[in-house]
Amino acid sequence: MTQLLTVAEFKDRYKISHSSFYREVAAHRIPIRKIGRATRISVADAEVWAASLPTHGGELSNG
């Protein structure tokens, strides 16, 4: 069975804002599933999205 997250759970888990979440959805980077009026995101899709995010490759500067 596929594990699903609510929008609130997704945003809390990945620390993104409401507008950032819907911007990613509109850009088709986060697939959503509608179950009646409820919006859900599969954990597998969430992990693929997180893995696709850019990483910082350089060293941090102390200013």
C-alpha positions as CSV (number, residue, x, y, z in Angstrom):
1,M,0.0,0.0,0.0
2,T,1.3,3.5,-0.9
3,Q,2.0,5.8,2.0
4,L,0.6,9.2,1.5
5,L,1.3,12.6,3.2
6,T,-1.2,15.4,3.6
7,V,-0.1,18.8,2.3
8,A,0.6,20.0,5.9
9,E,2.7,16.9,6.6
10,F,4.7,17.4,3.4
11,K,5.3,21.1,4.1
12,D,6.3,20.3,7.7
13,R,8.6,17.4,6.7
14,Y,10.5,19.4,4.0
15,K,10.2,22.8,5.7
16,I,8.7,24.7,2.7
17,S,6.1,27.4,2.6
18,H,2.5,27.0,1.3
19,S,3.3,29.1,-1.7
20,S,6.5,27.2,-2.5
21,F,4.6,23.9,-2.3
22,Y,2.0,25.0,-4.8
23,R,4.6,26.6,-7.1
24,E,6.4,23.2,-7.2
25,V,3.0,21.5,-7.9
26,A,2.2,23.9,-10.7
27,A,5.6,23.3,-12.2
28,H,4.8,19.5,-12.1
29,R,7.8,18.8,-9.8
30,I,5.6,17.4,-7.0
31,P,2.9,15.0,-8.2
32,I,-0.3,15.2,-6.2
33,R,-3.2,12.8,-5.8
34,K,-6.7,13.9,-5.2
35,I,-8.9,11.7,-3.1
36,G,-12.3,13.4,-3.1
37,R,-11.4,16.9,-2.0
38,A,-8.3,15.9,-0.2
39,T,-4.8,16.4,-1.7
40,R,-2.1,13.8,-0.9
41,I,1.5,13.3,-1.9
42,S,3.1,9.8,-2.0
43,V,6.1,9.4,0.2
44,A,8.0,7.9,-2.8
45,D,7.2,11.0,-4.9
46,A,8.2,13.3,-2.0
47,E,11.6,11.5,-1.7
48,V,12.2,11.8,-5.4
49,W,11.4,15.5,-5.3
50,A,13.8,16.0,-2.3
51,A,16.6,14.1,-4.0
52,S,16.2,16.3,-7.1
53,L,16.9,19.5,-5.2
54,P,20.3,21.1,-5.8
55,T,23.0,20.7,-3.2
56,H,25.6,23.1,-2.1
57,G,28.9,21.8,-3.5
58,G,31.4,24.4,-2.1
59,E,32.8,25.1,1.4
60,L,31.0,27.5,3.6
61,S,32.6,30.9,4.1
62,N,33.1,32.5,7.5
63,G,32.4,35.9,5.9
